[in-house]
Amino acid sequence: MDPECDSVRKTRIVRETDVLKQIRHIEQSLPFPLLGFDCDNGTEFLNYHLLRHFQNRKRPVSFTRSRPYRKDDNAHVEQKNWTHVRQWIGYDRLDSPAVTKLLNQLYTNEWRFYHNFFCPSVKLQNKKRVGSKTIKQYDSPKTPYQRVLTSPDVPDETKNILQKQFKTLNPFLLRKEMEKKLKKIFKSCYDP
């Protein structure tokens, strides 16, 4: 076997299993059960590790992927690319192992609290076509935290835990810590 092909295969397997590890971590931290998983066409998502993870359980999770070359298939994910990723990180590829660890720490701690508890967004309620115009109607802006609190599908115990957590958070301190960590990330990326 070609050593270069073997190296690429091993790298792909590590990437696949690392993604599975992070998906498990995300599932454990969600305040509700995961019902569906929609991904793009990257091999880090389209693999047997994730398929088995979602299908081999008492209540299988719906596992779908976008169609190739159809960027609108993941519109709900793609709409957050600008506000949650590009405005903060930019368009550079940050894939060194050291940076990956720093990014994971940022996302796991300050990032998720800041965006889920303090950044409101609107959801499309209705869309209709009138002549040549499309008229869209949105609900009032709410944070993901507020949406979870108003959801009848989330148990009261989980809501109480989230409310206690919310009382301990300060958006200004979270933002300050995020900016410190981002400086550290960019420094480790661009300084030799």
N, C-alpha and C positions, 0 to 999 in steps of 0.2 A: 504494500500500500504506500502511496505517495505520502511522505512526511508532512508536506504542506497541506494536503487535503485532510489528513488526520488531525492536524492542528486546528484547522478551520472547524472541523466537526466537533472537536472537544470544546472549542470556544462557544459554539452554538449551543451545545448541551448545557454548559455552565450558565449561559445567558437564559436559557429556557427554565432551568431549575431555580435560578435567582428570581426570575419573574414570578414563578409559582410561590416561592417563599414570601415575596412581598404581597402577592394577592391574598395569601392566607392571613398575613398580618393585617391587611386592610379589612378583610372579612371579620376578624375578631374585634376590630375597633369600631365597626359600624353599629349604630344604635338600632338596627333593624336587620332582618335576614336578607341576604342577597337572593334576588329572584331571577336576574338575568345578567349576562356578561356579554357585551358587544365589543369587538376588537377590530383593529385594522388587519392588514394582510401580512404583517411581519412574522417571521418564524419564531420570534420570542413569544408570540401569543398563539399562533396556529401550530400547536404541537400536541402530542399524545399526553404529555404530563398534565397540561391544563384541561384537556378534554376528559381524562379520567377523573381529575379532581372535581369537576363539575357534574359529571354523569354518574359516578359511582357513590351515590349517597341516597338516603331514604327519599328525600325530595330533590330530584335533579334540578340543576340550575340551567335555564335556557342559555345556550352558548351559540352566539351568532357572529358573523363577520361581515365586513363591508364588501361590496363588489369591487373588483380591481378597477382603478382609475375613476372611481365615483366618489369624489371628496364629500358630497352631500350626504352620503350614507351614514356618516358619523357626525351629523350636524350638532347634536347635543354635546358631544365631546369637543368638537372643533370650535364651537362658539366660545369656549373657555380658554383656548390656546392663547389668545391675545391678552386677556385680562389676567390669567393665572400663570402664564409662562413667559410669553414674549416680552411683555412690558417689564418684567423683572429680570429675566435671564438673557433675553435677546435671541438671536438666531444661530449663535455658535453651537457647535457640537461639543458637549462636555461629557466625554465618555471614559476618561481615565479612571482606574479603580479608586484613587484617592478622592477625586471629585465626586464620584458616585456615592461614596460613604458620607461625604459632607452634605450632598444634596438630600440623601435619605434622612439624615438627622434634621435638616431644615424642614423637609416636608412632614416628617413625623411629629415634630414639635410645634414650633411657632406658625409655620405656614398654614397647616390645617386649621388651627384655632382661629387665626386671623381671618381666613377666607370663609370658614363655615359659621363663625359667630358674628362677624362684623361687616361683611361685604354683601349687601343686598343685590338681588338681581330680579328681573321680571320674567314671567313665564307667559308664553303665548296662550291665550284663552280661546280666541276665535279668529278665523281668517276667512274673508269672503271677497269675492270678485264683484265689483260694480263697474260695469262697462270695461274700460281698459285699465282701471286701477284696482289694486289689491288693498283692502282695508284690513288692518290687523288690530286686534284688541288684546291688550295685555292686562294681567292682574296688577295689583299694587306691589311695589318692591318689597321683598322679604329676604332675609338671610336664610341659608339652609337650616340653621338652628330654629328659626321661627317656623319654617315649614314643617319640621319634625314635630315641634310642639303642638301644631294644629292638626297633625295627622291622626286619624282615628286608628290607624294600623300599628302605631307605636305604643307599647305598654306604658302606663303611668309611672311605673318604677324607673324605666329608662328616662322618661322626661324629667323626673325628679333629680336623677343623677346629672343630667345635662344642665339643669337649672343651677345646681350647686356648683358645677364646673364653670358656668358662665360668670357667676359672682366672683370667682377668683381671677378672672382674666382682665387685663388692661390692654386695649388696642394700641395705645401709644408705646407701651413697653414691648409688646409683641413686634410691632413694626421696627422699633429701634434694634431689637435683637436680630430680626430678619436681615436688616441692612448690614449689621456687623458680620453675620454669617455669609452674606453674599459677597462682601469685600474679601473675606477669607477664601471663598470659592474662586473668585476671579483672580486673586493673587496666586493661588496654587496652580491655576490654569496657565497663566501667562508669564509668570516668573520662572525662569529655569532653575 
